[in-house]
Amino acid sequence: MSKWDDFKKTIDTFTDKAVAKTRELTDTASLKIRIANKEADRDIEYKKLGKLTYAKLKSTDKHSAEELTAKISETLEALDKIIAELDALKSQDDERKAEKEAKRAERASSYGADEDENDDSELNTDTINNFESTKSGESSDTASL
């Protein structure tokens, strides 16, 4: 029964980690979508601003120029609000990335190794030396046969 409990505990731990990672990825994706939407809103406001500015420059009527100036001011206020929201979302994304890096560094230090040492692309020289000594030992063994 002890092996079954160990197995169950391992599965529970795995499931909890999978759920946490899924939640993290979902939150990150949601944040990225919100950033993209705010950037699109910003672009729309810039287009409005350009159209209003062009219309004001073409206008010769003082009344319509004042009206366009008011609309330009409203558009600039909306644009400032969108940019502030966008900056807040981006800083939230940066904080999330910093947390993720901190957790990664903490895990690496808890295993007693730097992240660079965990890089699979670099071969460990001790492993190579052991392989070469084993290889040379096999060849001397087979030579004695």
N, C-alpha and C positions, 0 to 999 in steps of 0.2 A: 504494500500500500504506500510505502514511502516513495517509491519511484513514481507512482501515479501522482502523488502530491507535488513532487518536484517538477514533473512534466506539466501539471496544471498551473503551477506557479510560473513556470517559464512561459507558457502560453499567455497567461494573464499579463505578465510583464511586456511581452512582445505586443500584445493587443493594445495595451495602454500607450506604449511608445508609438505605435502606428496611428492611433487616434490623435495623439498629440501632434505628430508630424503632419497629419492630414489637416488638422485645424490650423496649424501654422502656415501651411501652404495656401489654404483657403483664405486666411486673413491677408496674406501677402498679395495674392491675386486680386482680392477685393480692393485693397489699397491701390494697387497699380491701375485698376479700372477707374477708381475714383480720380486718380491723378490724370489719367488720359481724358476723362470727361471734363475736368476742370480746364485742362489745356485746350480742349475743343471750345469750351465756353469762352475762354480768353481770346481765341482766334476769331470767334464770331463777333465779340465786342470790338476787336481791332478793325474788323471789316466795317462794322457800323460806324466807327470813328472815322475811318477813311472816307466813307461815303458822305457823312455829314460834313466833314472838313471840305471835301470837294464841292459839295452843294453850297456851302457858305462862301467859298472863294468865287464861285460862279454867280452868286446872288448879288443883285444890285439894289434890291429893296431892303430898306433898313429894318422893317418889321420882320421879314422872313430871316434876316441875318441874326436878329436878336433871338428869335425862336430857335434857329439852328445852334446858336451859341449855348442856349439852355439845354438843348438835347445833347450837345457835345459834352457839357459839364456832367449831365446825368450818366452818359456813357462812360466818361472817365471815372466817375464814382463807382459804377458797377464793375469796371475793369479793375480798379484798385482793390475792391472787395474780393473779386475772383483771384487776383494775384496773391492776396494775403492768405486766402484759403488754400491755394495751390502751394504756397510756401510752407504752410502748416502741415499739409499732407506729405510734402517732401521731407520735412524735418522728422515727421513721424516714421517715414520709411527709413531715413538715416538712423534713427534710434533703434529701429527693429534690426537693421543690419549690424549695428554696434553690439546689440545684445547677443545676436547670433555669433559674432566673432568672439565675444567674451566667453560664451558657453563653449565654443570650440577650443579656445585657448585653455579654459579650465579643464576640459576633458583631456586635452593633450598633456597638461601638467599632472593630472591625476594618474595618468599611465606612466609618468616618469620619462616622457619623451617630448621633444619639441615637435611641432607640426611638420617641420622639414624632415625630421627623422622618420616620420610615418609615411613619407612620400614613396609610393611603390615604384616610381620611375627610376629611383636610384638604387643600385645594388649595394648591399652591405659587404664590405671587404672581408669581414670574418666569414661570411657565408661562402664567398668566392674561394677564400683560402681553404676552408674545410672541404669544399667540393674538389679542389685541386689535389689536396692531400689524400682524399678518399680515392680519387681517380688514379693517382700514382700508386697508392697501396693496392688497388685492384690489379693494376698491370703487373706489379711485382708478384702478386699471388698467382696470377694466371701464368706468369713466366715460369714459376716453379713447378707447375703441373707438367 
